[in-house]
Amino acid sequence: MDELITEDEPCEQCGLCCRIFGPGIAPTPANVYVWIEQGRTDILRWFVAFMEKSTPVKCTDLLTENLGNVVSFEMRHPDTGEYVTVCPFLRRVSKTRYLCGIHLVKPDMCCTYQPWIWGETYFNRCNALKKTNPNTRE
């Protein structure tokens, strides 16, 4: 579960961006395909698929051959169907350090998120960004 931090990636694994944006995670059909193929119901149970001209389907009930009919995915609490307030995959490993509990198969949007990229995914509350660029605008 440990993640390596490289010099070109200043992430301090504080979990702030995951705690704030985590509930908005939306996997791609390719992500869901992998989870279905791997039998990852622990992940699939947290997502609902919205199909063309159909009612929403729990991703645990979704078949790979139906992925082409999915319009979007949303994270929902598996017991209540309500929106979640915190990413259920974020794991606190120390007082100030968090790791992704599904790091090896996390959604593409999590893999490509870089809060230090201005104009794309810039997140001015990122602690690593503040340390690498002390003139960061609030």
N, C-alpha and C positions, 0 to 999 in steps of 0.2 A: 504494500500500500504506500510505501514511501515514494516520494517523487524527488527526482534530482533537479536542482536548480542550476541552470547554466549561466555563464556570464552574460549572454545576450538576452536572458530572461530574468529580470530583476525581482520576480515574484518572491514574497516573503512568507507565503502560505498563511497569511493572517485570516483568510476566510471572509473578509469583508465583502468582496464582490459577490461571492457565492451566497452569502447570507442575504444580500440585498436583491440580487438578480436571479438567484437560484430557482425561485418559484416560477419564473417565466421560461424555464428550459423547454425547448421544443426540439425533439429529435427529428432526424431526417428519416425517410423510409428505409434508407440503407442501414441506419442505426438500429431501427426496429427489426429489420430483417436479421441482423446479426443476433440480436437478443432472442428472437424466436428460434433461430437455428441452434443457439446455445442453450435453450431452455431456461433463459434468465427471467423467470416469472417474478423474481424478487425486484427486478427493474420494471418489467412490463406492467405490473399491477399498479404502478403509479401514473400510468398514462392512458388517455382515452383518444381514440381515433375518430375523427369526423369524416364520414364517407360522403361521396356524391349521392345526392337523392336518397339518403337513408338516415336512420337514427345513429347517434354515437355508439361506438363499440369499444368495450374494454379491450385494451391491447393484449391481455391474456387470452382473449377469445378470438383474436385476429389471426387469419391464416396468411402465409407469405404470398399466396396467389391473389389476395385482396389488396395488397399494398398499393397497387396502381390506381385504386379507386379512392385512396385517402386524400382528402383535401388538406387536413391539418391534424396535428397532435397537440394535446394540452395535458399538463400535469394536473392530476386531481388526487385527492386523498382516496385510497382504495376502499375504505370503510364507509365514508360519508358521501363521496362524489364531489365534495367541496374543493375549492381552490386551496392550495397549500400556502403557508406563509414562510416556510423555510425549506430549502432543498433537503429532501430526506436522505440524500446520499452523502451529505457533508458530515465528516467525523472530526470531532475535537480530540486532538491527541496530546495537547498540553494547554497551559493557561492561555497562550497566545498563538497556538499553531493548529491549523485545520488541514485535513487532507480529504481528497475525494474517495469515497468508499467504492466507487466503480471506475476508478481512474483508467484502467486498461480498456474499458468499453464505454467510456462516457460519451455523450452526444457530441457531434461535430462542433456545435456552437460553443461548447465548453473548451474543446481542444484548441479552437482558433481565437478565443477571447484573449486580447492583450490590452489591458486598461491603459497602457502607456502610449498607445497609438492615437495621436491627436486627430480628430475628424472621423475616426472609424469607431473605435470602441473606447475612447478616452473616458476615464473615470477619475475625476480630480480628487476623490477621497482615498485613492490608492496610496497606502503607506510607502510602498516601494517607489512609486512615482515621485512622491514628495522628497525622498532621500536622494534620488538620482537627479532630480531637477528642483532645487529648493525654491525656484521662482514660480512654481506651479500656481496657477490661478485657482482660487476657491470658487 
